[in-house]
Amino acid sequence: MIEGACARPSAFSHYDLGAIHDDYQVEDLAKVDARLKGKAVRLRKLVDLVGPDFYAKYITIESEDGKFAASLPLDDTMRTALVVYEMKGKPLTREDGGPVRFIIPFFADKCANVKGAVKMTLTESPGRDTRPSNKTDHDALHAAEKTS
């Protein structure tokens, strides 16, 4: 779902994402970054489809469980961000970060990537952002991920 400062708020199903023109598809994420797997669509096409308002300057991506959100500058994010929706020819499972996984390959802050993404909101100013704000919190978050 993409909503907020846009002309056509929309929810995209697995079928909808797969039907987007091949020019905006990334068939094999390993060709972008060897550490990644799956199939994705470029965020810039999804944003184009919803018709962002002139004042839309940020995008906030929220996880399904509501525990995680990242708010990022829209223009910079759209250049490289991807929405992963499929792995091995099937919809992305929750175990793999589905229903969709938001990623920005090679972005310095890996916490800007959102697993289990279900909602993206376009806004004029920064939105909710739960990413760690210091190194101690950041390291603690990733240590907890490794143990779970």
N, C-alpha and C positions, 0 to 999 in steps of 0.2 A: 504494500500500500504506500503510495506517495500522496501526501496531502499538504495543506497549508497554503502558502502564497503561490497558488497556481490556478490556471483557468479550468483544468480538467482533472481534479483528483481522481486517482485510479488505483484499483487493486489488480495486480498481475498474477495470473495463475502460472503453473509450470508450463502449460500449453501456450499461454500468451508469450512467455519469455522465449520459448523455443521457436515461435512463429516470427520473431523479430528478424529483419533482413540479415543475411549472412555477413554483410559488411560490419555489423555491430556485434557479432558473435565471436567468442574466443573458444574454439572447439577443443583445444587441449591446453589447459593452464600451464602445464609443464614447459611449454614452448615460451611462456612469458617468464616463468620462474620455476626452476627444477624442483623446488620444495612444495609446489602446489599441484593439486589434482582436481580434475573435473572440467565442467563446461560452464561458461559464464557469458553474460551480456554486458556491454559497456554501459555504465551509469549514464553517460551523456545522452544516450538514446532514450532511456526511460524518462529523464528530466525533460527532454524535448517533447515527448509524447504528452506530458501533463501540462505543458505550456506555462513555464515559470513566469511569475509577475516580474516586472522591472525591478521591484524592490527586494526580490528574493536573493539574499546574499549568503545564507547559511543553509546547510542541510544537517539535520539531526537524525541519526540512525539509532533505533531502539531495539533491544532484544525482546524475544517473545516472553521471557519471564519477568521483564520490567526491571531487572537488576542492573542492566548495563546500557549506557547511551553515550554516543560520541557526537559532538557538534563541531562541524568543520566548515571552512570557507567554501562556498559552492563552486566558484570558478576554478580554484586550484584542484579541488577534489574531482570534479567532472573530467579533468584531463586524462586521468589514468585509472580511476576507480572502476571496479568490476563487481557484478552481482552474480555469485556462483549459485547455480540452481540445479545442477545435475552432476552425477558421478556414475560412471560405468553404465551410461544409457538410461539411468533411472533418476527420479527426483531425489534431491539431496535429503538424506535422513537427518534426524535430529542428532544422532551420534556423530555425524560428520559436519555439524554446524548448520543444519537446515532449520526451517524450510528454505531459506536462502542465507548465504553468507556474504557479507559485504567486505571486500578487501581492496587495499590500495597497495599494489606490488611495489616493493622497494621503498616504501614510505618509512621515514625514520622512527615514527611512533607506532609500533605494532599494536598498541592498544586502540588505535583508530579503526582497526578491523573488528567487525562485529559478527559474532556467531549467532545463529538463531534470529536473524533480523526479520522483523515483521512490519515495521513502520518506519517511514522516512518522512520528515516534515521539513518543508521549505519555509524559511523565515527571514525577516529583515535583520534580526540581530541573533547572536548566539543563543542556542537552546540548551536543554538539559545535557549535562556532560558529567559522567561519573568516572571518567578515566582518572587514574592516580595523578596527583599533582606534584609529587616529589619522588625521588629515587627510592626511598625507604618503602613507601606504599606500593610503588611499581614492582619492586623486587618481591615484596610480600605477596602481591597478587599472583605473580608468575610462579612463586614457590608453591602456593596453594593449588594452582593448576596442575603442577607436576605430581602432586600427591593424590589428586582425585582421579 
